[in-house]
């Protein structure tokens, strides 16, 4: 049984969309990594969490006081707060007010 022209068209369109999406994603990822590397070279530090990520980490720390990984999580949280206070330009979208409101655990 031969494939119809519509089937071939849909298959080719699917391949084009898949490849296009992969190229866009890869390009964005590589640009982000280039920016991180540039910030690391200029500032020697970089913030490791986004505002949402750091808030989730803090929430996890507060919700899991007896977890064996808690000490490592607190260390990472405090490292990020320290980095945010010492860098001139954060990688993630932090406002000055958000940074000023952070406290170490």
N, C-alpha and C positions, 0 to 999 in steps of 0.2 A: 504494500500500500504506500503510495507516494504522499509526501507532505504537501499540503496546499500552500499557495502563496501567502495566505494570511498567517499560517503557522510559522513559515520562515520569517516573515516580517516581525512577528511577535518575538521569536527567538533572538533575532538579530537586535531588536530594540532592547530586549532584556540584557543582552551582553553589553551593549553600549552603555546602558544605565549603570550596570554593575561596575564596569571599568571606570566610567566617569566618576562615580561615587568614591571608588577606591583612590583615584588620583586626587580628588579634592581633599579627602581625609588625610592622605599621606602628605600632601603639600601643607596643610594646616599644622599637622603634627611636627613636621620638619621646621616650619617657621617658628613654632612655639619653642622647640628645642634650641634653635639658634638664638632666640631671644634670651632663654635661660642661660645659655653659655656666655652670651655677651654680658648679662648682668653679673654672673659669677666672676668673670674676668675683671669687671669694673669695680665691683663692691666686695668681692671675695665671700659673699654670703647671699643667700636667697631665701625668701619665705617658702616654707615647705607645704603649707596648707592654704586653701582658699578660706574666705570667711565662713562659708557654710561647713567646710570640712573641719575647721578648727572648733566650731561650735558643736558639731557632732562628736568630736573627740572629747571635748570637755563634758558633754552630756554622758558619754560612755564611762568616763572616769568617775563621775559622780554616781552613776547607777551601779557600778561594779567595784565597790571598795575592797572586796576580798579576792578579786581576780589576780592570779599570779603575773599577768601582763600589765597590771595597773602601773607599777613603777616605771616600766618602759614607756607607757603611754604618757605619764606625767612628764617624764624627761623630754619626750618629743614635743609635747605641748609647750613646755617652758622654752625649749630651743627655738620654736617658731616665734613665740612672743618676743624673745630676745632678738632674733633676726629682724623681725618687723620694726623694732625700736632702733636698730642700728643701721638699716639700709636706707638709702635715699629714695630708691624707687623699687617698690615691691613688684613681684611678677603678677600676682593675682590682684583683683580689683578691690583693694582695701582703701577706705577713706581714712583721713587723719583722725576723725572722731572715733572710728572703730578701733584703730591702733591705740589711741590714748585710753580707751576704756578697758583694754585687756589687762588682766592681772595674772601673774604667775601663780601656779598652784603649789 
